[in-house]
Amino acid sequence: MTSESALPRLAPAKLQRVTIRMLIADDQELVRAGFKMTLDAQPGIEVSQRSPLAT
């Protein structure tokens, strides 16, 4: 058994903020708006554009 004092001390990890940028594409505006509203409520996610699909 090793004691805790024998274990190497690790420096605290630097926390990096990561932003995920999303493109929402759907042919229904209501669906795009719903996804945007849901994703905007999440930290670290940014909706960069919304686009209807070409049919």
N, C-alpha and C positions, 0 to 999 in steps of 0.2 A: 504494500500500500504506500502511496505517496502522499505526503502532506500538501496542503494548499500552498504553503510557502515555497515548496520545491518546484511548483509550476511556473513557467515564464509568464510575466505580466504583459498583456497585450495593450497596445495603445488604443484608445477609443476610435472607432471607425468614423470617418468623416461622412456625414450624411449629405448626399447630393440630391437636389431636387430634379426630378425628371418629369418633363411634360410630354404627354402623348398627344399628338395632333391628329385629329380624325376628319375624314371627309364622309359626309352622309349623302348617300345617293338612293333615292326612292322616287317612284312616280307619284306618290301621294303626299301632298304638303302636310297633312295632319300627322302622318307617320314621321316625316322629317322633323317636324316641330316637337313631337313627343320624344324622339331620340335625343334631339338637342337639349331639351329641358332636363332629361334624365342624366345625360352626360355632363352638362354644365354643373350639376349638383355634386359631381365627383371631383375631389382634389386631384390635380395632376393630369386632368384630361381637358383638352381644349378643342372645341369644334371649329376648325378653320374655315370650312365651306360646307354649304348644303347645295345639292344639285338634283334636279329631276332627271330621271333616266330617259334617254331618247328611245322611243318605241318605234 
